[in-house]
Amino acid sequence: MSVERWIRLIAGTFIIVSVALSYFQSRMWLWFTLFVGVNLFQSSLTGWCLMENILRKLGVGRGKPVHLSPSGGPACGCS
């Protein structure tokens, strides 16, 4: 999965969880929802996203190396 799709997944999850927490626990969780929204907004204007940097440092978005067998096919035996 691409870094962009991971960012959308994480942001969506944060928003859903914070809204649920604000409903069941405390309305103060809406500040977290606002924080996520502001970060998405500034990212669209500046092109810089902290979550993208974090994900890249974790290795997200890099292709997995393909290990070939001596015959030239995949090492797993699948085709």
Buried (B, 14 or more C-beta within 10 A) or exposed (E): EEBEEBBEEBBEEBBEEBBEBBEEEEEEBBEBBEEBEEBBEEBEEEEEBEBBEBBEEEEBBEEEEEEEEEEEEEEEEEE
